[in-house]
Amino acid sequence: MKVLGERNPVLRFPDVDKIPGSWREKPETDRYHLVRLIRSDLKINVFNKLFPVPPELECEYFVATIDVKEQKLKLFGNKK
């Protein structure tokens, strides 16, 4: 922290007039993809929401896809 204080950084904030008006609107379509590790507690954390998963998926990386239009969370991985 001392090093940061010595630098005297200039803080810059976005110009309020340049922020798009739609940034607060919730999306109605699109998909969001996240890579997550399923730990021994058998839950995945997606934006601070916990979702339970089956035991056979423990200790594996998966792609969690949020389909906004369908309101579904889908998991994709390499398990056969």
Residue pairs with C-beta under 8 A, 6 or more apart in sequence:
27 68
28 68
28 69
29 68
29 69
30 68
30 69
31 65
31 66
31 67
31 68
32 65
32 66
32 68
33 63
33 64
33 65
33 66
34 46
34 63
34 64
34 65
34 66
35 61
35 62
35 63
35 64
36 44
36 45
36 46
36 61
36 62
36 63
36 64
37 59
37 60
37 61
38 44
38 53
38 57
38 58
38 59
38 60
38 61
38 62
39 58
39 59
40 58
40 59
42 52
42 53
42 54
42 55
42 57
42 58
43 50
43 51
43 52
43 53
44 50
44 51
44 53
44 62
44 64
44 75
46 64
46 66
46 73
51 73
53 75
56 79
57 75
57 77
57 79
60 77
60 78
60 79
61 77
62 75
62 76
62 77
63 75
63 76
63 77
64 73
64 74
64 75
65 73
65 74
65 75
65 76
66 72
66 73
67 73
67 74
